[in-house]
Amino acid sequence: MKDVRKQIGTLGEEVAAQLLEEKGYEVLTRNWRSQLGELDLIVTNQRDLVFVEVRTTTSTRFGYGFQSVDGKKQQQVRKIALQYVLNHVKRPYSLRFDVISVLLNRQTGQAIETEHFEGAF
């Protein structure tokens, strides 16, 4: 079961990265890890450094993926992003936190619906 969830998450992150590249963003890194946790995508449009939380589901039975990014998750992402900035960012950027919600077809792995929430938190 865990492998299936990981595969779904990986597919969703791929869809999100492609969407962002089509919008003109450069993907700097995927799945950046620290002892505090993981950042799904870190992208830039040369002006903004954007930390992207990707939530992928195969059903809306329990709501859309973006609805699961609660206050606790937002706080965790902010802490990890601060760690990334302090250790890796050498020039000034405006920082932003986005959420991309991906709904996949479970059989085909194709995106049915994708929503990009800029400045989500």
Backbone as numpy.savetxt, mean C-alpha at the origin, in Angstrom:
# Nx Ny Nz CAx CAy CAz Cx Cy Cz
-3.57 -22.06 3.99 -4.40 -20.86 3.99 -3.53 -19.60 3.99
-2.45 -19.61 4.78 -1.58 -18.45 4.85 -0.93 -18.17 3.49
-0.54 -19.23 2.77 0.06 -19.05 1.46 -0.92 -18.39 0.49
-2.19 -18.78 0.55 -3.21 -18.20 -0.33 -3.38 -16.72 -0.01
-3.43 -16.36 1.27 -3.55 -14.95 1.66 -2.34 -14.15 1.19
-1.16 -14.75 1.31 0.06 -14.07 0.87 0.03 -13.86 -0.65
-0.42 -14.88 -1.39 -0.52 -14.76 -2.85 -1.50 -13.66 -3.24
-2.64 -13.60 -2.55 -3.65 -12.57 -2.82 -3.05 -11.20 -2.54
-2.36 -11.07 -1.42 -1.72 -9.80 -1.07 -0.68 -9.38 -2.09
0.11 -10.33 -2.55 1.14 -10.04 -3.55 0.51 -9.59 -4.87
-0.57 -10.26 -5.28 -1.27 -9.85 -6.50 -1.82 -8.43 -6.36
-2.40 -8.14 -5.21 -2.94 -6.80 -4.97 -1.86 -5.74 -5.01
-0.72 -6.03 -4.43 0.39 -5.07 -4.45 0.90 -4.84 -5.87
0.89 -5.89 -6.68 1.30 -5.74 -8.08 0.33 -4.84 -8.83
-0.97 -5.05 -8.61 -2.00 -4.20 -9.23 -1.81 -2.75 -8.79
-1.58 -2.55 -7.49 -1.41 -1.20 -6.95 -0.17 -0.52 -7.54
0.93 -1.24 -7.61 2.17 -0.68 -8.16 1.97 -0.28 -9.61
1.30 -1.12 -10.38 1.04 -0.81 -11.79 0.15 0.43 -11.92
-0.87 0.52 -11.08 -1.76 1.68 -11.10 -0.96 2.96 -10.82
-0.11 2.92 -9.81 0.68 4.09 -9.45 1.66 4.47 -10.57
2.29 3.48 -11.18 3.21 3.76 -12.30 2.46 4.41 -13.46
1.24 3.93 -13.73 0.43 4.53 -14.79 0.08 5.98 -14.47
0.01 6.32 -13.19 -0.28 7.69 -12.76 0.99 8.55 -12.68
2.13 7.96 -13.04 3.37 8.73 -13.08 4.24 8.64 -11.84
3.91 7.76 -10.93 4.73 7.56 -9.73 5.87 6.60 -10.03
6.96 6.77 -9.31 8.07 5.83 -9.36 8.02 4.99 -8.09
8.02 3.69 -8.24 8.04 2.80 -7.09 9.48 2.71 -6.60
9.71 3.19 -5.38 11.06 3.16 -4.80 11.34 1.81 -4.15
10.37 1.27 -3.45 10.56 -0.03 -2.81 9.22 -0.67 -2.51
9.26 -1.98 -2.42 8.09 -2.78 -2.05 8.43 -3.58 -0.80
7.46 -3.72 0.07 7.59 -4.55 1.27 8.84 -4.21 2.09
9.01 -2.92 2.38 10.14 -2.50 3.21 9.86 -2.90 4.65
10.80 -3.62 5.24 10.60 -4.15 6.59 11.56 -3.55 7.60
11.05 -3.39 8.81 11.87 -3.03 9.97 11.36 -3.87 11.13
11.95 -3.66 12.30 11.49 -4.41 13.46 10.07 -4.01 13.86
9.59 -2.86 13.38 8.24 -2.40 13.71 7.16 -2.96 12.79
7.57 -3.44 11.61 6.59 -3.97 10.67 7.01 -3.72 9.23
6.02 -3.65 8.36 6.28 -3.57 6.92 5.47 -2.47 6.26
6.10 -1.79 5.31 5.42 -0.84 4.45 5.22 -1.51 3.09
3.99 -1.52 2.59 3.71 -2.23 1.33 4.44 -1.60 0.15
4.20 -0.32 -0.09 4.83 0.37 -1.21 5.30 1.74 -0.76
6.45 2.15 -1.25 6.94 3.51 -1.06 7.18 4.04 -2.46
6.50 5.14 -2.79 6.57 5.69 -4.15 6.82 7.19 -4.08
7.21 7.76 -5.21 7.39 9.20 -5.30 6.92 9.71 -6.65
6.50 10.97 -6.64 6.22 11.68 -7.89 7.19 12.85 -8.01
8.35 12.72 -7.38 9.44 13.70 -7.31 9.18 14.81 -6.29
7.93 15.11 -6.00 7.58 16.14 -5.03 7.18 15.50 -3.70
6.40 14.44 -3.77 5.87 13.77 -2.58 6.52 12.41 -2.40
6.75 12.04 -1.16 7.13 10.69 -0.80 5.87 10.08 -0.22
5.40 9.00 -0.85 4.10 8.44 -0.50 4.26 7.02 0.03
3.70 6.81 1.21 3.68 5.49 1.84 2.30 4.92 1.57
2.27 3.77 0.91 1.00 3.22 0.43 0.69 1.91 1.15
-0.44 1.89 1.79 -0.96 0.66 2.41 -1.91 0.04 1.39
-1.64 -1.20 1.00 -2.46 -1.90 0.01 -3.30 -2.94 0.74
-4.60 -2.90 0.50 -5.50 -3.88 1.10 -6.22 -4.61 -0.02
-6.05 -5.93 -0.05 -6.60 -6.74 -1.13 -7.60 -7.73 -0.57
-8.75 -7.81 -1.22 -9.79 -8.76 -0.84 -10.29 -9.48 -2.09
-10.98 -10.58 -1.87 -11.60 -11.31 -2.98 -13.13 -11.30 -2.84
-13.62 -10.53 -1.88 -15.05 -10.43 -1.63 -15.31 -9.15 -0.87
-16.54 -8.66 -0.98 -16.93 -7.49 -0.18 -17.81 -7.93 1.00
-17.82 -9.20 1.25 -18.66 -9.76 2.33 -18.45 -9.04 3.66
-17.20 -8.70 3.96 -16.89 -8.00 5.20 -16.48 -6.55 4.94
-16.85 -6.02 3.77 -16.51 -4.66 3.40 -15.33 -4.64 2.43
-14.96 -3.45 2.06 -13.83 -3.26 1.15 -12.54 -3.22 1.95
-11.44 -3.50 1.29 -10.15 -3.54 1.96 -9.79 -2.27 2.70
-10.07 -1.11 2.09 -9.68 0.15 2.72 -10.36 0.35 4.07
-11.50 -0.30 4.27 -12.23 -0.15 5.53 -11.51 -0.80 6.70
-10.52 -1.62 6.42 -9.79 -2.30 7.49 -8.56 -1.53 7.97
-8.31 -0.37 7.37 -7.17 0.44 7.79 -7.65 1.36 8.92
-7.65 0.79 10.13 -8.16 1.51 11.29 -7.08 2.39 11.92
-7.43 3.07 12.98 -6.51 3.98 13.65 -5.24 3.31 14.12
-5.36 2.10 14.61 -4.18 1.36 15.08 -3.22 1.09 13.92
-3.76 0.66 12.78 -2.93 0.39 11.60 -2.30 1.68 11.09
-3.05 2.77 11.08 -2.52 4.04 10.64 -1.34 4.47 11.52
-1.48 4.31 12.81 -0.41 4.67 13.75 0.84 3.82 13.49
0.64 2.52 13.25 1.76 1.63 12.98 2.48 2.05 11.69
1.72 2.34 10.65 2.32 2.75 9.36 3.10 4.04 9.54
2.56 4.99 10.28 3.27 6.25 10.52 4.61 6.02 11.22
4.62 5.16 12.23 5.86 4.86 12.96 6.91 4.23 12.05
6.48 3.28 11.23 7.42 2.62 10.32 7.92 3.62 9.28
7.02 4.47 8.78 7.41 5.49 7.79 8.43 6.45 8.37
8.26 6.84 9.63 9.22 7.73 10.27 10.59 7.07 10.32
10.60 5.80 10.65 11.86 5.05 10.68 12.51 5.04 9.30
11.72 4.82 8.26 12.23 4.82 6.89 12.83 6.19 6.55
12.08 7.26 6.83 12.54 8.61 6.51 13.85 8.93 7.22
13.93 8.62 8.50 15.13 8.92 9.26 16.36 8.17 8.74
16.17 6.98 8.22 17.29 6.16 7.78 17.60 6.22 6.29
16.65 6.65 5.46 16.85 6.53 4.01 16.63 7.78 3.18
15.96 8.77 3.71 15.60 9.93 2.90 16.65 11.03 3.06
17.24 11.43 1.94 18.34 12.39 1.95 17.93 13.78 1.46
16.72 13.93 0.97 16.28 15.23 0.46 14.88 15.52 0.97
14.47 16.78 0.96 13.14 17.10 1.49 12.02 16.65 0.55
11.01 16.09 1.13 9.80 15.68 0.42 8.61 16.10 1.28
7.47 16.26 0.65 6.21 16.28 1.37 5.84 14.82 1.57
5.38 14.47 2.75 5.01 13.09 3.03 3.51 12.92 2.93
3.11 11.75 2.43 1.69 11.46 2.29 1.45 9.98 2.56
0.28 9.68 3.07 -0.12 8.30 3.33 -1.37 7.99 2.52
-1.23 7.04 1.60 -2.34 6.63 0.74 -2.76 5.21 1.08
-3.98 4.88 0.67 -4.47 3.51 0.76 -4.98 3.13 -0.62
-4.61 1.95 -1.06 -5.16 1.41 -2.30 -5.90 0.12 -1.94
-7.15 0.09 -2.32 -8.02 -1.06 -2.06 -8.21 -1.81 -3.38
-7.89 -3.10 -3.36 -7.98 -3.92 -4.57 -8.94 -5.07 -4.31
-9.93 -5.20 -5.17 -10.86 -6.33 -5.13 -10.50 -7.25 -6.29
-10.10 -8.47 -5.96 -9.67 -9.44 -6.98 -10.74 -10.50 -7.21
-10.76 -11.01 -8.44 -11.55 -12.21 -8.74 -10.74 -13.40 -8.22
-11.32 -14.16 -7.31 -10.59 -15.26 -6.68 -10.12 -16.30 -7.69
-10.90 -16.58 -8.73 -10.52 -17.60 -9.71 -9.43 -17.14 -10.67
-9.54 -15.91 -11.15 -8.61 -15.46 -12.18 -7.44 -14.64 -11.65
-7.60 -14.08 -10.44 -6.56 -13.22 -9.90 -6.54 -11.84 -10.54
-7.54 -11.54 -11.36 -7.64 -10.23 -12.02 -8.35 -9.24 -11.12
-7.93 -7.98 -11.21 -8.57 -6.92 -10.43 -9.96 -6.63 -10.98
-10.94 -6.64 -10.11 -12.31 -6.29 -10.47 -12.53 -4.80 -10.23
-11.98 -4.34 -9.12 -12.16 -2.94 -8.72 -10.92 -2.49 -7.96
-10.48 -1.27 -8.24 -9.33 -0.70 -7.56 -9.66 0.74 -7.19
-9.42 1.10 -5.94 -9.63 2.48 -5.49 -8.38 3.00 -4.85
-7.99 4.22 -5.22 -6.79 4.86 -4.69 -7.24 6.06 -3.85
-6.97 6.01 -2.56 -7.32 7.09 -1.65 -6.05 7.88 -1.32
-5.89 9.02 -1.96 -4.71 9.86 -1.72 -4.90 10.61 -0.40
-3.84 10.67 0.40 -3.93 11.38 1.66 -4.97 10.77 2.59
-5.06 9.45 2.60 -6.09 8.75 3.35 -5.99 8.99 4.85
-4.76 9.19 5.33 -4.58 9.49 6.76 -3.29 10.23 6.97
